[in-house]
Amino acid sequence: MKSRLRRITSSVTRMLLVLLLVLSSLLFATIQGGFVLWFVFFMVIPFALYSFLVFLTPIGHMTVERKVLNKRFVEGDALKVQVTLKRQSWLPILFIVVQEMEPKGAFADLQTRDLHKLLPMGFKRQVSWSYTVPKLARGRHELEGIQVQVADVLGWIQKTKYIEAKKTLIVYPKIENMSFTRRFSQEQGTLGYTSQKQPQQSTMVASIRDYAPGDRMTWLHWSSFAKTGMLYTKEFEYQRSDDVCVVLDTSKGANFEGQISFVASLMQAAHRQKEPVCFLGAGEHRFSLAEFRSENDLEQLMYYLATIEPSIYEPKKIYGHDELVRSSNALMLVTSQLDVDWIDLLKMNATRGSKPIIYVVKPNDKTTWKADPVVEYHAEKAGIQVVYVERGRFSLVGQEGRYGE
């Protein structure tokens, strides 16, 4: 409100100054006379008249429309945005200045000439312009609105209007063609069963343990709380299923975007082959899909993978008692940097009939990256299979002896 009042006050003040200029030139021409002063007066009149027209021209009824050709974008796609500005007034405007305000994502990386334009207007009721983003990155890209500025030729009168025109684009991760296989080879181990905890289907409480962050309220053992005043969580009997649990480590690593692309490709393959899998997005904020069967589940997962950002968290503290991590016999962790905490969490799954696998997605540029042999030895000693993969070669996963070498 204050900003709008300030703009109105500034515009009125400028108009008064223009009128003062016209009156001053007329006064001098009348008193002093002479060709030069009258010439100056008649030269000022057209500019002052146009300034008065600009002052009267309403810009509050302007509207903005954005058009994007594609409806779904994948990482690496090009984007062309066409913007159309419409107005209702017939008064002529020589030109307008338009500028995208507070662009986010890929739009923020555009050059100034794409976001700030000078457009001729005249008597036209609408003008259009376009700009292109050559290569979209995965994620959420947002446009908030456009600032329109109208001015006279000499800049005596200036009017500014912010037009809200929100546009959000979700760019999904790039998916490579690959196969989802449970059995890799005799040497590499076999993914077996997943023993998932399903308390909604079982009322058998095996034991109780100390409460840990992330435990559901329905699992709390209220009888113990009433006696001791301490929170305890029920431990239910496990029910066996064939599900494999894919875990995405969302901590910032050497190739976070490669991790996202690999998980998207892996889960797409599992959905296509109708493999029973579950998914856990491990980070500061937990995301999970206990069942992954329908198109809606796939779309929900892809949206999560499109919008997730790296986070800082402590795996042991948050996921040390996580239901999927603790109860799964078949775990597949996807990361871009081996982490001792995750190795310790997966270690307890190594004795449940299968060999947990850690997929380490290497960057294609290996000049600044190298494996940590100490941590890798720690993983292998814990009975965990470490597999290195890289973008562009995901199809090699599952082929014996070939892992993006």
C-alpha positions in Angstrom: 0.0 0.0 0.0 2.8 2.4 0.9 4.6 1.5 -2.3 1.5 2.3 -4.4 1.0 5.6 -2.6 4.6 6.5 -3.2 4.3 5.8 -6.9 1.1 7.9 -7.2 2.7 10.8 -5.3 5.8 10.6 -7.5 3.7 10.6 -10.7 1.6 13.6 -9.6 4.7 15.5 -8.6 6.3 14.9 -11.9 3.1 16.1 -13.7 3.1 19.3 -11.7 6.7 19.9 -12.6 5.8 19.5 -16.3 3.0 22.0 -16.0 5.3 24.4 -14.2 7.8 24.0 -17.1 5.1 24.9 -19.6 3.9 27.9 -17.6 7.4 29.1 -17.1 8.2 28.9 -20.8 4.9 30.7 -21.6 5.6 33.4 -19.1 9.1 34.1 -20.4 7.8 34.1 -24.0 5.0 36.6 -23.1 7.2 39.0 -21.1 10.4 38.9 -23.1 9.0 38.1 -26.5 11.3 37.2 -29.3 11.5 34.3 -31.8 13.7 32.1 -29.6 11.5 32.0 -26.5 8.3 31.4 -28.5 10.1 28.7 -30.4 11.1 27.1 -27.1 7.5 27.3 -25.8 6.0 25.7 -28.9 8.7 23.0 -28.8 7.8 22.1 -25.2 4.1 21.9 -25.9 4.2 18.5 -27.8 6.4 16.9 -25.2 4.2 18.2 -22.4 1.0 17.1 -24.1 2.4 13.6 -24.6 3.5 13.6 -20.9 -0.1 14.5 -20.0 -1.4 11.6 -22.1 0.9 9.2 -20.5 -0.2 10.5 -17.1 -3.8 9.8 -18.0 -3.1 6.4 -19.5 -4.3 3.7 -17.1 -2.0 0.7 -16.8 -3.7 -1.0 -13.9 -5.9 -3.1 -16.3 -3.0 -4.7 -18.1 -2.9 -8.5 -18.1 -0.1 -11.0 -18.9 -0.5 -14.5 -20.5 2.3 -17.0 -20.7 2.4 -19.8 -23.2 4.7 -22.9 -23.0 4.6 -25.4 -25.8 5.4 -28.6 -23.8 3.4 -29.8 -20.9 6.1 -32.1 -19.4 9.8 -31.3 -19.3 12.7 -33.6 -18.7 16.2 -32.6 -17.7 18.1 -31.2 -20.7 15.1 -30.1 -22.6 14.9 -26.6 -24.1 12.1 -24.3 -23.1 10.5 -21.4 -25.1 8.3 -19.1 -23.2 6.0 -16.7 -25.1 4.6 -13.8 -23.1 1.7 -11.6 -24.2 0.8 -8.3 -22.6 -2.7 -7.0 -23.2 -4.3 -3.6 -22.3 -7.7 -2.0 -22.6 -6.8 1.6 -23.1 -6.6 3.1 -26.7 -4.2 6.0 -25.8 -0.9 5.7 -27.6 2.2 4.6 -25.8 5.5 4.9 -27.7 7.2 2.1 -25.8 7.0 0.1 -22.6 9.7 -1.6 -20.5 8.9 -5.0 -19.2 11.0 -7.0 -16.7 10.6 -10.4 -15.1 10.6 -10.1 -11.4 12.2 -12.5 -8.9 12.7 -15.4 -11.4 13.8 -18.7 -9.7 15.6 -21.8 -11.0 16.7 -21.8 -14.6 15.0 -18.4 -15.2 17.3 -16.7 -12.8 20.3 -17.8 -14.9 19.0 -16.0 -18.0 20.9 -13.0 -19.3 19.5 -9.5 -18.7 18.4 -9.0 -22.3 16.0 -11.9 -21.9 14.4 -10.7 -18.7 14.4 -7.0 -19.4 13.0 -5.7 -22.7 12.1 -2.4 -24.4 9.0 -3.0 -26.6 7.4 -0.5 -29.1 3.6 -0.2 -28.4 1.9 2.7 -30.2 -1.8 2.1 -30.6 -1.6 -1.6 -30.3 -3.7 -3.3 -27.6 -1.2 -6.1 -27.1 2.4 -7.0 -27.6 4.2 -10.3 -27.4 7.8 -11.3 -26.8 9.5 -14.6 -26.2 12.7 -16.0 -24.7 14.4 -19.4 -24.6 16.0 -21.5 -21.9 18.4 -23.7 -23.9 18.9 -26.4 -21.3 16.7 -27.1 -18.3 18.0 -28.5 -15.1 16.0 -30.8 -13.0 13.9 -29.1 -10.3 11.3 -26.4 -9.8 11.5 -23.3 -11.9 9.2 -20.3 -11.0 8.2 -17.0 -12.5 6.4 -14.6 -10.2 5.3 -11.7 -12.3 6.2 -8.8 -14.6 7.0 -5.2 -13.9 5.7 -2.8 -16.6 7.1 0.7 -16.9 5.6 3.4 -19.1 7.3 6.7 -19.7 7.2 9.6 -22.0 10.0 10.4 -24.5 12.1 12.6 -22.2 11.3 10.5 -19.1 9.4 13.3 -17.4 6.5 11.1 -16.5 7.1 7.5 -15.4 4.4 4.9 -14.3 5.2 1.5 -13.0 2.8 -1.5 -12.5 3.6 -4.9 -11.2 1.4 -7.6 -12.8 1.3 -11.0 -11.0 1.7 -13.8 -13.5 2.9 -16.9 -11.7 4.2 -19.8 -13.7 5.8 -22.9 -12.2 7.5 -25.6 -14.3 8.5 -28.9 -12.9 11.5 -30.5 -14.7 11.7 -34.3 -14.2 14.9 -36.3 -14.0 16.3 -37.9 -17.1 15.5 -41.6 -17.4 17.8 -44.1 -19.0 16.7 -47.5 -20.2 17.7 -50.2 -17.9 16.5 -53.4 -16.2 15.5 -54.0 -12.6 17.0 -57.4 -11.6 16.9 -59.1 -8.2 19.5 -61.7 -9.0 22.8 -60.4 -10.2 25.3 -63.3 -9.9 26.4 -65.9 -7.4 29.5 -63.8 -6.5 27.5 -60.6 -6.0 24.8 -62.1 -3.8 21.1 -62.4 -4.3 18.5 -59.9 -3.2 16.1 -61.9 -1.1 12.9 -61.2 0.8 12.0 -58.1 2.6 10.7 -58.5 6.1 8.4 -55.5 6.5 6.8 -54.4 9.6 3.0 -53.9 9.1 1.4 -53.1 12.4 -1.8 -52.2 10.7 -2.2 -55.9 9.8 -0.8 -57.4 13.0 -1.6 -56.7 16.7 1.2 -58.9 18.0 3.7 -56.9 20.0 7.0 -58.6 20.2 8.7 -56.1 22.5 9.1 -52.5 23.3 12.1 -50.1 22.9 12.9 -46.5 23.7 11.1 -43.9 21.6 13.0 -42.5 18.6 12.2 -39.5 16.4 10.1 -40.5 13.5 8.1 -43.2 15.3 4.4 -43.1 14.7 2.1 -42.0 17.5 0.0 -45.2 17.1 3.1 -47.3 18.0 3.6 -45.7 21.4 3.2 -48.1 24.4 1.0 -46.0 26.6 0.9 -48.5 29.5 4.6 -48.1 30.0 4.3 -44.3 29.7 1.7 -44.3 32.4 3.9 -46.3 34.7 7.3 -44.7 34.1 6.6 -41.4 32.4 9.0 -42.4 29.6 8.0 -42.9 26.0 8.4 -46.4 24.6 7.6 -47.7 21.1 6.0 -51.1 20.3 8.0 -53.6 18.3 5.7 -55.6 16.1 6.1 -59.1 14.6 7.4 -58.9 11.0 5.5 -60.1 8.0 7.5 -61.3 5.1 7.1 -60.0 1.5 9.0 -60.0 -1.7 9.5 -56.2 -1.8 13.0 -54.8 -2.4 13.5 -51.4 -0.7 15.4 -48.7 -2.7 16.9 -46.0 -0.4 18.0 -42.6 -1.8 20.6 -40.8 0.2 19.7 -37.1 -0.2 22.9 -35.7 1.4 24.9 -33.6 -0.9 27.5 -35.7 -2.7 29.8 -35.6 -5.7 27.0 -36.3 -8.2 23.6 -35.7 -6.6 21.9 -35.2 -10.0 23.3 -38.6 -11.1 21.7 -40.2 -8.1 18.3 -38.8 -8.9 18.6 -39.9 -12.5 19.7 -43.4 -11.5 16.8 -43.8 -9.0 14.3 -42.6 -11.5 15.6 -45.0 -14.1 15.7 -47.9 -11.6 12.1 -47.3 -10.3 10.8 -46.8 -13.8 12.2 -50.2 -14.7 10.7 -51.8 -11.6 7.3 -50.3 -12.5 7.5 -51.5 -16.1 8.5 -55.0 -15.0 5.8 -54.9 -12.3 8.4 -55.7 -9.6 7.2 -55.3 -6.0 9.5 -52.6 -4.5 9.3 -49.9 -1.8 11.1 -46.6 -1.7 12.6 -44.5 1.0 13.9 -40.9 0.4 16.3 -40.5 3.3 17.1 -36.9 4.2 16.2 -34.2 6.7 12.5 -34.9 5.7 11.5 -38.5 5.2 9.6 -39.6 2.1 8.5 -43.2 1.6 6.3 -45.4 -0.6 5.5 -48.6 1.2 3.9 -49.9 -2.0 4.9 -49.0 -5.6 2.4 -50.5 -8.0 0.1 -47.9 -9.7 0.7 -45.1 -12.1 -0.2 -42.7 -9.3 2.6 -44.1 -7.2 5.0 -43.6 -10.1 3.9 -40.0 -10.7 4.2 -39.3 -7.0 7.7 -40.6 -6.9 8.8 -38.7 -10.0 7.4 -35.5 -8.6 9.4 -36.1 -5.4 12.6 -36.8 -7.5 12.0 -33.7 -9.6 11.7 -31.3 -6.6 14.1 -32.8 -4.0 17.1 -30.8 -3.0 20.2 -32.0 -1.1 19.9 -31.8 2.7 22.2 -32.1 5.7 21.1 -34.8 8.2 22.5 -37.6 10.5 21.6 -41.0 9.1 22.1 -42.9 12.4 20.1 -40.4 14.4 17.1 -40.2 12.0 17.0 -43.6 10.4 18.6 -45.8 13.1 15.1 -47.0 14.1 13.3 -46.4 10.8 10.8 -49.2 10.0 11.9 -49.8 6.4 15.7 -49.7 7.1 15.4 -52.0 10.2 13.0 -54.5 8.7 14.2 -54.8 5.1 16.3 -57.8 4.1 16.8 -56.5 0.6 18.2 -53.0 0.6 19.6 -51.0 -2.3 21.1 -47.7 -1.2 21.8 -45.1 -3.9 24.4 -42.4 -3.1 27.3 -40.6 -4.7 29.6 -40.8 -1.7 30.2 -43.8 0.6 29.3 -42.9 4.2 30.3 -44.9 7.3 27.0 -44.2 9.0 25.0 -45.7 6.2 27.3 -48.7 6.1 26.7 -49.3 9.8 22.9 -49.0 9.2 23.0 -51.5 6.4 25.3 -53.9 8.2 22.5 -55.2 10.3 20.6 -56.2 7.1 23.6 -58.2 5.8 22.7 -61.2 8.0 19.1 -61.5 7.0 19.5 -63.8 4.0 20.6 -61.2 1.4 23.5 -58.9 0.6 22.7 -55.2 0.8 23.9 -53.2 -2.2 25.2 -49.6 -2.3 25.1 -48.0 -5.7 27.7 -45.2 -5.9 26.9 -42.9 -8.9 30.2 -41.5 -10.1 30.5 -38.1 -11.9 31.4 -38.4 -15.5 34.2 -36.0 -14.9 36.5 -38.1 -12.7 39.3 -35.6 -12.4 38.0 -34.3 -9.0 36.6 -37.6 -7.7 38.1 -40.8 -6.5 36.8 -43.8 -4.4 37.7 -44.1 -0.7 39.4 -47.5 -0.4 39.2 -47.5 3.4 35.4 -46.9 3.5 34.9 -49.4 0.6 36.8 -52.0 2.6 34.7 -51.3 5.6 31.6 -51.9 3.5 32.8 -55.1 2.0 33.9 -56.4 5.4 30.3 -55.7 6.7 28.9 -57.9 3.9 27.7 -55.0 1.7 28.2 -55.0 -2.1 29.5 -51.7 -3.5 28.7 -51.1 -7.2 29.9 -48.0 -9.1 27.8 -46.6 -11.9 27.8 -43.5 -14.0 25.3 -41.6 -16.1 24.9 -42.8 -19.6 25.8 -46.4 -18.6 22.9 -47.3 -16.3 21.9 -50.1 -18.7 25.0 -52.0 -17.7 23.7 -52.5 -14.2 22.6 -56.1 -13.7 24.9 -57.4 -16.4 27.4 -59.7 -14.8 30.8 -58.1 -14.4 29.8 -54.8 -16.0 29.2 -51.8 -13.8 30.1 -48.5 -15.5 33.8 -49.2 -15.4 
